[in-house]
Amino acid sequence: MIRAAQETTNSHWNAKPETPSGKGSSDENFPVGSFLLPAHLRPHVAAFYALVRAGDDIADNPELAAQDKVDRLDALQAALKGEPGYGAGYQKAHGLRASLDITGVTDQHACDLLSAFRQDAVKLRYANWQELLGYCELSANPVGRFLLDLHGEDNSGYVYSDGLCTVLQIINHLQDCADDYKQLDRVYIPEDWMTAHGVSVVDLAGPASNQGLRAVLDQVLAGVDHMLPTALKLPAALKNRRLAMESSTIIRLAVRLTARLKRQDPLAERIELSKVDFALSGLTGIAEGLFGSRPQ
């Protein structure tokens, strides 16, 4: 439940709830509001990303207690909703609210993401694959839904964007699995799969994946492979060619990164894509978005 402004005015951080990590859109694995999107919509994507980045930084701050994180995220949502008492320190929430007023897009997508960040503050383990997918429904899928709504796409496309966003989230979980455990004691890998392969979370602190942990990572990647065919249908379901190009580019990047995660060990090295990967994925994505069939 979102706290009213008067209930938080005595908090020492209330005038400035953010705890910036220094990360920005250039630090993300996948394009955020790239030149492929219509120019007039990019500022609205930037406003959405700014608030999401602020919330994510709060949730991932290792120096904050769980309840402190929740309180700050509650305050950001209250400001987004336009509740009184939230001043200049909440300019990203105010900026997104103004953007949503212009575009007519619901604030539910941003609120869902803030709910995911609150969950990150208090939930450190995921019992099984379905529980992890439930988390992705809040932590990833709203991003795609926001973009579809912003571009005036039909919400029938949500099923495809949900598939892509969940894939991207899980890929990111695998890339960061060691750091998430060592820095935040947070583990997104399903516990039942780890138990079945005779490993535990402490194995994530090792210099490299042991045989059991490698088997678990491969099982997670098999889940990604199962979802990719749904994600691949997204570009053809979109009316906006620019959004189709962006989506296709991101899909190609996801496919390349998944292949690398299958070959390489995220505990032993940081698994990232090269400039060549980005260039080739971009060229492929542009071609598919331009020349692929579109809904009538």
LUMVEX-423489 format. One line per 2 residues: number of its first residue (from 1); their letters; for each residue y, x, z of N, C-alpha, C. Coordinates in pm, whole numbers. Example, Ala and Ser with C-alpha at 12.3 -4.5 7.8 and 13.67 -1.06 7.14 Angstrom:
BEGIN
1) AS) -569 1319 780 -450 1230 780 -330 1320 780 ~ -225 1285 708 -106 1367 714 3 1290 787
***
This chain:
BEGIN
1) MI) -120 85 0 0 0 0 125 88 0 ~ 218 60 -89 337 142 -100 430 114 17
3) RA) 474 222 81 563 207 196 704 174 150 ~ 769 87 220 908 53 190 996 172 219
5) AQ) 1112 177 152 1201 292 166 1240 318 309 ~ 1268 210 385 1315 230 520 1209 293 610
7) ET) 1081 284 570 975 340 653 959 489 631 ~ 1023 544 525 1007 685 496 1137 764 509
9) TN) 1244 699 547 1373 768 550 1377 881 651 ~ 1292 880 752 1292 986 851 1204 1104 813
11) SH) 1131 1094 702 1046 1203 659 1132 1321 615 ~ 1095 1442 654 1178 1557 625 1186 1586 476
13) WN) 1088 1539 399 1086 1565 257 1138 1447 175 ~ 1179 1340 240 1203 1216 168 1305 1229 55
15) AK) 1405 1316 74 1505 1331 -30 1454 1410 -149 ~ 1343 1483 -130 1289 1566 -237 1138 1578 -220
17) PE) 1061 1482 -272 918 1479 -247 837 1578 -330 ~ 893 1627 -439 815 1709 -530 785 1848 -474
19) TP) 676 1905 -518 639 2043 -485 598 2111 -615 ~ 696 2149 -697 666 2197 -832 577 2322 -833
21) SG) 479 2321 -921 389 2435 -936 441 2534 -1039 ~ 537 2491 -1118 585 2575 -1227 515 2549 -1358
23) KG) 411 2466 -1354 338 2433 -1476 420 2334 -1559 ~ 400 2343 -1690 465 2250 -1780 373 2213 -1893
25) SS) 425 2143 -1991 340 2095 -2101 277 2210 -2178 ~ 342 2327 -2181 286 2441 -2254 163 2499 -2184
27) DE) 142 2462 -2058 27 2512 -1983 -96 2422 -1999 ~ -81 2310 -2067 -192 2218 -2082 -288 2265 -2192
29) NF) -414 2222 -2182 -514 2257 -2282 -488 2191 -2416 ~ -422 2076 -2413 -408 1995 -2533 -261 1959 -2553
31) PV) -220 1931 -2676 -79 1902 -2703 -25 1785 -2621 ~ 99 1800 -2576 167 1693 -2503 296 1660 -2579
33) GS) 298 1547 -2645 419 1507 -2718 457 1606 -2826 ~ 361 1651 -2906 387 1753 -3007 470 1697 -3121
35) FL) 505 1788 -3216 586 1750 -3332 517 1647 -3420 ~ 387 1629 -3401 314 1532 -3482 355 1388 -3449
37) LP) 399 1366 -3327 438 1230 -3287 577 1196 -3340 ~ 606 1067 -3358 739 1028 -3406 849 1082 -3314
39) AH) 953 1138 -3373 1058 1204 -3296 1123 1110 -3194 ~ 1141 984 -3231 1212 892 -3142 1128 854 -3019
41) LR) 997 881 -3025 910 848 -2912 884 968 -2820 ~ 912 1088 -2869 881 1207 -2788 954 1210 -2654
43) PH) 1081 1166 -2646 1145 1166 -2513 1074 1074 -2413 ~ 1015 966 -2462 942 874 -2373 810 936 -2327
45) VA) 746 1011 -2416 627 1086 -2376 665 1191 -2271 ~ 778 1257 -2292 824 1360 -2198 854 1299 -2061
47) AF) 913 1180 -2059 943 1115 -1931 816 1078 -1857 ~ 717 1030 -1930 589 998 -1870 522 1123 -1816
49) YA) 520 1228 -1896 457 1352 -1854 526 1411 -1731 ~ 659 1402 -1726 733 1462 -1614 691 1402 -1481
51) LV) 677 1270 -1476 635 1208 -1349 489 1241 -1318 ~ 405 1238 -1421 264 1270 -1400 248 1414 -1351
53) RA) 323 1505 -1410 318 1645 -1367 361 1659 -1221 ~ 466 1586 -1183 514 1590 -1045 407 1540 -949
55) GD) 340 1429 -985 236 1376 -898 116 1469 -889 ~ 78 1528 -1001 -36 1619 -1004 -8 1742 -919
57) DI) 114 1792 -926 150 1910 -845 141 1880 -696 ~ 180 1761 -657 168 1722 -516 21 1720 -475
59) AD) -61 1654 -556 -203 1641 -523 -274 1775 -517 ~ -230 1870 -599 -297 2000 -607 -234 2108 -520
61) NP) -137 2070 -439 -71 2169 -353 -162 2201 -234 ~ -214 2323 -224 -308 2356 -116 -243 2366 22
63) EL) -111 2367 26 -41 2383 154 -7 2250 221 ~ -27 2139 150 6 2008 206 -117 1942 266
65) AA) -99 1876 378 -207 1796 437 -229 1672 351 ~ -349 1617 360 -385 1502 276 -288 1385 293
67) QD) -255 1351 418 -167 1237 440 -26 1263 388 ~ 18 1388 397 149 1424 344 151 1401 194
69) KV) 44 1440 126 35 1416 -18 42 1268 -50 ~ -36 1189 23 -39 1045 0 99 984 20
71) DR) 169 1026 126 302 973 153 399 1005 40 ~ 394 1127 -9 484 1166 -117 454 1088 -245
73) LD) 327 1070 -272 288 994 -392 324 847 -378 ~ 309 793 -257 354 656 -231 503 642 -261
75) AL) 580 741 -219 724 736 -238 760 744 -386 ~ 691 829 -462 715 836 -606 689 701 -672
77) QA) 581 634 -631 551 504 -692 654 400 -651 ~ 699 404 -528 801 310 -484 928 328 -566
79) AL) 965 455 -590 1083 482 -672 1063 433 -815 ~ 944 454 -869 914 407 -1004 926 255 -1012
81) KG) 887 188 -906 894 41 -902 1036 -9 -880 ~ 1128 83 -851 1267 43 -832 1301 -2 -692
83) EP) 1216 32 -596 1249 -3 -458 1372 75 -413 ~ 1457 17 -328 1581 84 -288 1556 200 -192
85) GY) 1652 293 -190 1650 401 -93 1599 533 -145 ~ 1570 542 -275 1517 665 -333 1622 723 -427
87) GA) 1678 838 -387 1792 894 -457 1759 995 -563 ~ 1846 1098 -573 1838 1195 -682 1708 1274 -683
89) GY) 1644 1289 -569 1519 1362 -563 1406 1293 -636 ~ 1430 1171 -678 1329 1091 -748 1369 1065 -892
91) QK) 1443 1159 -950 1496 1136 -1085 1386 1120 -1190 ~ 1270 1183 -1169 1163 1168 -1268 1106 1026 -1264
93) AH) 1097 969 -1146 1053 830 -1135 1157 737 -1196 ~ 1284 764 -1167 1390 682 -1224 1393 696 -1376
95) GL) 1372 819 -1424 1374 843 -1567 1262 768 -1639 ~ 1144 768 -1580 1035 696 -1643 1058 546 -1638
97) RA) 1112 496 -1527 1139 352 -1519 1237 311 -1627 ~ 1340 393 -1651 1437 363 -1757 1369 367 -1893
99) SL) 1281 463 -1913 1208 473 -2039 1120 350 -2063 ~ 1051 307 -1959 963 191 -1972 1044 64 -1999
101) DI) 1163 58 -1941 1250 -57 -1969 1288 -63 -2117 ~ 1309 54 -2176 1348 60 -2318 1231 25 -2409
103) TG) 1116 80 -2377 1001 65 -2466 920 -62 -2441 ~ 934 -118 -2322 855 -236 -2287 713 -206 -2247
105) VT) 681 -78 -2227 546 -40 -2184 534 -65 -2034 ~ 418 -113 -1991 395 -140 -1850 397 -13 -1766
107) DQ) 432 -27 -1638 426 88 -1548 285 105 -1489 ~ 191 18 -1527 57 24 -1469 -13 156 -1500
109) HA) 10 210 -1617 -56 335 -1653 -12 448 -1561 ~ 117 457 -1534 167 560 -1443 118 535 -1301
111) CD) 115 409 -1260 68 375 -1126 -79 410 -1108 ~ -159 387 -1213 -300 424 -1207 -316 575 -1187
113) LL) -235 652 -1257 -241 797 -1241 -201 840 -1100 ~ -98 778 -1046 -59 809 -909 -170 772 -811
115) SA) -242 664 -840 -358 628 -756 -465 736 -763 ~ -486 792 -882 -583 901 -896 -542 1022 -815
117) FR) -412 1052 -814 -365 1167 -737 -382 1143 -587 ~ -361 1018 -544 -387 987 -403 -535 1005 -372
119) QD) -619 967 -466 -763 986 -447 -796 1135 -437 ~ -731 1216 -519 -752 1361 -512 -717 1417 -374
121) AV) -619 1355 -310 -575 1404 -180 -680 1384 -72 ~ -762 1283 -87 -853 1246 22 -1002 1253 -15
123) KL) -1033 1257 -143 -1174 1256 -186 -1207 1390 -250 ~ -1301 1462 -193 -1330 1597 -237 -1464 1612 -308
125) RY) -1547 1507 -308 -1678 1515 -370 -1708 1387 -447 ~ -1795 1400 -549 -1836 1286 -631 -1988 1279 -630
127) AN) -2040 1168 -583 -2184 1156 -558 -2266 1158 -685 ~ -2213 1101 -794 -2291 1090 -916 -2199 1076 -1037
129) WQ) -2260 1071 -1153 -2185 1064 -1279 -2100 938 -1287 ~ -2154 825 -1248 -2078 700 -1255 -1954 704 -1166
131) EL) -1967 767 -1052 -1851 779 -962 -1744 867 -1026 ~ -1788 972 -1094 -1693 1059 -1163 -1624 985 -1277
133) LG) -1700 906 -1352 -1640 827 -1460 -1538 727 -1405 ~ -1567 672 -1287 -1472 581 -1223 -1341 651 -1190
135) YC) -1352 775 -1146 -1230 853 -1120 -1152 875 -1249 ~ -1222 907 -1359 -1155 932 -1486 -1083 807 -1537
137) EL) -1131 689 -1500 -1064 566 -1540 -921 562 -1487 ~ -898 627 -1375 -764 631 -1317 -689 760 -1352
139) SA) -763 870 -1359 -698 1000 -1371 -674 1046 -1514 ~ -741 985 -1611 -730 1031 -1750 -700 918 -1847
141) NP) -776 811 -1841 -766 705 -1942 -627 642 -1953 ~ -552 631 -1842 -418 572 -1857 -325 651 -1949
143) VG) -350 780 -1968 -265 859 -2058 -280 809 -2201 ~ -404 792 -2244 -427 741 -2379 -375 600 -2396
145) RF) -395 519 -2295 -349 380 -2303 -197 373 -2314 ~ -129 460 -2239 17 466 -2249 59 501 -2391
147) LL) -5 602 -2449 33 643 -2585 7 533 -2687 ~ -103 463 -2673 -130 353 -2765 -25 243 -2750
149) DL) 7 207 -2628 108 104 -2605 244 148 -2660 ~ 279 274 -2636 408 327 -2680 421 318 -2832
151) HG) 312 339 -2902 314 336 -3048 286 196 -3105 ~ 277 96 -3018 257 -40 -3065 118 -67 -3118
153) ED) 19 10 -3073 -118 -8 -3119 -184 -123 -3042 ~ -288 -178 -3101 -363 -286 -3038 -447 -230 -2924
155) NS) -457 -305 -2814 -533 -254 -2701 -684 -254 -2725 ~ -728 -302 -2841 -869 -288 -2876 -905 -141 -2896
157) GY) -803 -57 -2917 -826 86 -2932 -847 158 -2800 ~ -827 87 -2689 -845 150 -2558 -985 210 -2542
159) VY) -1086 142 -2593 -1223 190 -2573 -1239 330 -2632 ~ -1172 357 -2743 -1183 488 -2808 -1095 592 -2737
161) SD) -974 552 -2700 -888 647 -2629 -943 677 -2490 ~ -1005 578 -2427 -1070 603 -2297 -1179 708 -2312
163) GL) -1258 696 -2419 -1364 794 -2442 -1308 934 -2457 ~ -1200 947 -2534 -1140 1078 -2555 -1080 1133 -2426
165) CT) -1005 1050 -2355 -939 1098 -2234 -1039 1138 -2127 ~ -1148 1064 -2114 -1251 1102 -2017 -1314 1235 -2056
167) VL) -1342 1253 -2184 -1395 1381 -2231 -1301 1495 -2195 ~ -1172 1478 -2222 -1074 1583 -2192 -1070 1614 -2043
169) QI) -1077 1512 -1961 -1072 1532 -1816 -1193 1611 -1769 ~ -1310 1574 -1816 -1432 1642 -1770 -1437 1786 -1819
171) IN) -1390 1809 -1941 -1379 1946 -1990 -1291 2028 -1897 ~ -1178 1971 -1858 -1087 2040 -1767 -1153 2065 -1631
173) HL) -1231 1969 -1583 -1303 1989 -1457 -1396 2109 -1466 ~ -1464 2124 -1578 -1557 2235 -1594 -1482 2368 -1604
175) QD) -1372 2368 -1677 -1292 2491 -1686 -1246 2538 -1548 ~ -1207 2444 -1465 -1145 2476 -1336 -1240 2462 -1217
177) CA) -1370 2448 -1242 -1462 2413 -1133 -1461 2516 -1020 ~ -1451 2644 -1053 -1450 2747 -949 -1319 2744 -870
179) DD) -1206 2739 -941 -1076 2737 -874 -1057 2612 -790 ~ -1100 2497 -842 -1086 2373 -766 -1160 2383 -633
181) YK) -1278 2444 -636 -1356 2457 -512 -1293 2560 -419 ~ -1260 2676 -470 -1211 2783 -384 -1071 2757 -330
183) QL) -987 2690 -408 -848 2669 -366 -826 2536 -296 ~ -904 2433 -333 -879 2299 -281 -1001 2235 -216
185) DR) -1116 2304 -218 -1242 2249 -170 -1273 2116 -238 ~ -1234 2107 -365 -1254 1985 -443 -1358 2012 -551
187) VY) -1457 1925 -561 -1565 1945 -658 -1588 1814 -734 ~ -1575 1821 -867 -1595 1704 -950 -1735 1697 -1011
189) IP) -1814 1802 -996 -1949 1802 -1050 -2036 1709 -965 ~ -2110 1617 -1027 -2189 1520 -950 -2285 1586 -851
191) ED) -2277 1542 -727 -2360 1601 -621 -2510 1580 -645 ~ -2547 1463 -696 -2691 1438 -713 -2751 1530 -819
193) WM) -2675 1566 -921 -2725 1660 -1022 -2738 1800 -963 ~ -2644 1836 -878 -2653 1968 -813 -2777 1974 -723
195) TA) -2798 1870 -647 -2915 1866 -559 -3045 1874 -639 ~ -3050 1802 -750 -3171 1800 -832 -3204 1937 -889
197) HG) -3102 2020 -910 -3124 2154 -965 -3123 2263 -856 ~ -3123 2220 -730 -3135 2316 -621 -3013 2402 -597
199) VS) -2895 2348 -628 -2773 2424 -603 -2680 2343 -514 ~ -2581 2409 -459 -2482 2342 -375 -2343 2390 -415
201) VV) -2242 2330 -354 -2104 2363 -392 -2072 2510 -367 ~ -2138 2574 -270 -2106 2715 -241 -2139 2805 -359
203) DL) -2228 2760 -447 -2260 2840 -565 -2140 2851 -660 ~ -2043 2761 -646 -1923 2767 -729 -1833 2885 -691
205) AG) -1857 2944 -577 -1777 3059 -534 -1835 3191 -583 ~ -1947 3187 -651 -2010 3309 -699 -1938 3369 -819
207) PA) -1970 3494 -854 -1906 3560 -968 -1954 3508 -1102 ~ -2069 3441 -1102 -2124 3385 -1224 -2218 3270 -1189
209) SN) -2244 3183 -1285 -2333 3070 -1261 -2477 3118 -1251 ~ -2547 3071 -1148 -2691 3098 -1143 -2763 3001 -1235
211) QG) -2893 3015 -1243 -2970 2933 -1338 -2957 2784 -1309 ~ -2962 2748 -1182 -2952 2607 -1146 -2816 2550 -1178
213) LR) -2709 2624 -1147 -2574 2575 -1174 -2550 2566 -1324 ~ -2603 2662 -1400 -2589 2654 -1545 -2654 2526 -1599
215) AV) -2768 2490 -1540 -2837 2367 -1583 -2751 2244 -1552 ~ -2682 2246 -1439 -2594 2134 -1403 -2476 2126 -1501
217) LD) -2414 2239 -1529 -2302 2241 -1623 -2346 2188 -1760 ~ -2466 2227 -1802 -2517 2179 -1930 -2542 2028 -1926
219) QV) -2583 1976 -1810 -2605 1833 -1798 -2471 1758 -1808 ~ -2367 1814 -1748 -2234 1754 -1760 -2188 1758 -1906
221) LA) -2212 1869 -1973 -2173 1880 -2114 -2253 1784 -2202 ~ -2377 1756 -2164 -2455 1655 -2236 -2390 1519 -2221
223) GV) -2333 1492 -2104 -2259 1367 -2084 -2136 1362 -2172 ~ -2069 1475 -2188 -1954 1483 -2279 -1998 1454 -2422
225) DH) -2108 1517 -2463 -2160 1494 -2599 -2191 1346 -2622 ~ -2237 1279 -2519 -2270 1137 -2531 -2145 1053 -2556
227) ML) -2031 1097 -2502 -1907 1020 -2516 -1828 1056 -2641 ~ -1851 1174 -2697 -1771 1219 -2810 -1776 1125 -2931
229) PT) -1892 1066 -2966 -1892 975 -3081 -1794 859 -3067 ~ -1777 809 -2945 -1678 703 -2923 -1537 757 -2945
231) AL) -1510 876 -2890 -1378 937 -2906 -1346 963 -3052 ~ -1446 1001 -3130 -1425 1033 -3271 -1376 913 -3353
233) KL) -1397 793 -3302 -1356 673 -3374 -1207 640 -3354 ~ -1141 712 -3263 -1003 676 -3231 -907 690 -3349
235) PA) -901 803 -3418 -799 816 -3525 -806 705 -3629 ~ -925 668 -3671 -939 564 -3774 -901 427 -3723
237) AL) -896 410 -3591 -861 280 -3533 -709 264 -3516 ~ -633 370 -3544 -489 369 -3520 -411 337 -3647
239) KN) -308 255 -3634 -222 222 -3747 -119 333 -3771 ~ -73 395 -3664 31 497 -3676 -32 630 -3720
241) RR) 7 677 -3837 -55 798 -3890 -23 921 -3806 ~ 96 926 -3750 132 1042 -3668 47 1047 -3541
243) LA) 28 933 -3479 -58 930 -3361 -202 961 -3400 ~ -244 917 -3517 -378 948 -3566 -395 1098 -3586
245) ME) -293 1164 -3641 -299 1309 -3659 -307 1381 -3525 ~ -224 1338 -3431 -227 1398 -3297 -364 1378 -3232
247) SS) -417 1257 -3240 -546 1226 -3178 -658 1308 -3241 ~ -657 1317 -3373 -760 1392 -3442 -753 1540 -3407
249) TI) -633 1593 -3395 -617 1733 -3354 -675 1756 -3216 ~ -646 1667 -3124 -696 1681 -2987 -848 1672 -2984
251) IR) -904 1582 -3065 -1050 1570 -3071 -1112 1701 -3119 ~ -1053 1760 -3222 -1107 1885 -3275 -1097 1997 -3171
253) LA) -989 2000 -3096 -977 2098 -2988 -1084 2075 -2881 ~ -1108 1949 -2848 -1210 1917 -2747 -1348 1961 -2792
255) VR) -1379 1939 -2920 -1510 1979 -2973 -1525 2131 -2965 ~ -1420 2204 -3001 -1426 2350 -2995 -1440 2399 -2851
257) LT) -1367 2338 -2759 -1373 2382 -2621 -1508 2349 -2559 ~ -1564 2234 -2596 -1697 2199 -2547 -1800 2302 -2593
259) AR) -1789 2345 -2718 -1882 2445 -2771 -1869 2576 -2694 ~ -1747 2612 -2659 -1728 2736 -2583 -1787 2726 -2443
261) LK) -1771 2611 -2382 -1826 2591 -2248 -1978 2597 -2249 ~ -2038 2560 -2361 -2183 2569 -2372 -2230 2715 -2383
263) RQ) -2146 2799 -2444 -2184 2938 -2468 -2140 3032 -2355 ~ -2031 2995 -2287 -1970 3085 -2190 -1977 3026 -2050
265) DP) -1950 3111 -1952 -1963 3072 -1811 -1825 3058 -1748 ~ -1786 2937 -1706 -1653 2918 -1647 -1635 2987 -1512
267) LA) -1743 3029 -1448 -1729 3105 -1324 -1697 3251 -1353 ~ -1749 3301 -1462 -1735 3443 -1494 -1605 3474 -1569
269) ER) -1548 3374 -1635 -1427 3398 -1714 -1352 3268 -1735 ~ -1224 3281 -1766 -1143 3166 -1801 -1172 3130 -1945
271) IE) -1219 3010 -1969 -1257 2967 -2103 -1141 2890 -2164 ~ -1083 2948 -2268 -967 2889 -2333 -984 2898 -2484
273) LS) -901 2825 -2554 -901 2829 -2699 -799 2930 -2748 ~ -825 2987 -2864 -735 3086 -2922 -629 3018 -3009
275) KV) -532 3095 -3053 -432 3043 -3145 -496 2998 -3276 ~ -600 3070 -3316 -672 3031 -3438 -738 2895 -3420
277) DF) -797 2873 -3300 -857 2743 -3272 -754 2632 -3283 ~ -636 2655 -3226 -531 2554 -3231 -486 2530 -3376
279) AL) -472 2638 -3451 -425 2625 -3589 -526 2549 -3674 ~ -652 2585 -3664 -755 2518 -3744 -772 2372 -3703
281) SG) -767 2347 -3572 -778 2209 -3525 -660 2126 -3572 ~ -542 2188 -3572 -423 2117 -3618 -431 2082 -3766
283) LT) -473 2177 -3847 -485 2151 -3990 -587 2041 -4018 ~ -701 2049 -3950 -804 1946 -3967 -753 1810 -3920
285) GI) -687 1810 -3805 -635 1685 -3750 -532 1621 -3839 ~ -442 1702 -3895 -340 1647 -3984 -404 1586 -4108
287) AE) -501 1656 -4164 -568 1604 -4283 -641 1474 -4254 ~ -713 1470 -4143 -787 1348 -4108 -692 1233 -4078
289) GL) -581 1263 -4011 -486 1157 -3979 -414 1104 -4101 ~ -385 1194 -4198 -315 1152 -4317 -403 1073 -4412
291) FG) -525 1120 -4429 -608 1066 -4536 -721 975 -4488 ~ -735 963 -4355 -837 874 -4304 -800 729 -4326
293) SR) -898 641 -4324 -871 498 -4341 -799 444 -4220 ~ -713 345 -4241 -632 286 -4136 -664 137 -4125
295) PQ) -645 78 -4007 -661 -67 -3993 -559 -140 -4082 ~ -597 -250 -4135 -506 -330 -4219 -423 -424 -4133
***
